[in-house]
Every structure is written in C-alpha cells, then in structure tokens.
Amino acid sequence: MALYEHIFLARQDISAQQVDALVEQYKGVIESFGGKVGRVENWGLKSLTYRIKKNRKAHYALLDIDAPAAAIHEVERQMRINEDVLRYMTIAVEAHEEGPSAMMQKRDRDDRPRRDGDRPERSDRGPREGGFERAPRPRADRA
C-alpha cells in the first residue's frame, strides 16, 4: 500500500464537530478498503487567500493515510459530491513525518529572524560617507 498526505478544506459555516464527523466518515471509507489512517490534525478555521465558493475562511484538516489507490479514489469521489468540502489535495509521500506538521508547530518569537537584519542602531553608524551637504535653495521671491 502507498503512503499519502490528504488535506481538505471545509466550509466556514459548519462547526468543528461537523468537521470531525467528516474526518470520521472518510476514515471509515479508507478502512473499508483495507487502509489505515495515522495522524489526523485539525488546523482549525483559517482565512483563505482568495474567496472559494463565496467563503472567506475554511476549516483545514490533514490526514496521513496508508491505503491502496482505490481507497483514495473513493474518498476523492465522495469529497467532490459533498457540498461542505471546498477543496482537497492528496499527495503521495515516501514516508510520513514524525511529530506535528509545520502548521501545528508553535514558533517562538526568539526563533524568528529580526526584521531589521541585525543592523546596528543609527547612533552606532558614524558619519555618512561621501560628504555631500545640500546647499539651501534660492527662493524665487528674493530676486
């Protein structure tokens, strides 16, 4: 059997319990074909980059699947029919990641690079090189 990562987006106006019910429904389909579902992550309600079917937000869910291709085809067929599913994507992978996915990892503020690129403060810079001074402009009314 092949390994897959499957992500789907559900409409914003359904509840988190209904998203969990969708996950359980698709897990049942996969298991009926002899597959297994490993990690299941609910990423929650997130804003979309652009509107999809008049929705500005969507519930995101990730499934790690070990199943035959027929199971994936059936899950995707059912997702095409379901009105609550806006988009889905299945990717074949060599191995499933251990631990939480990149979306679930909490990055600490200290781990992020600084926006100023660790530049020194202005007072530490010293005098400007080039030495150009701007001369005052002559005013037109002084003629």
Disulfide bonds with the S-S distance in Angstrom:
none
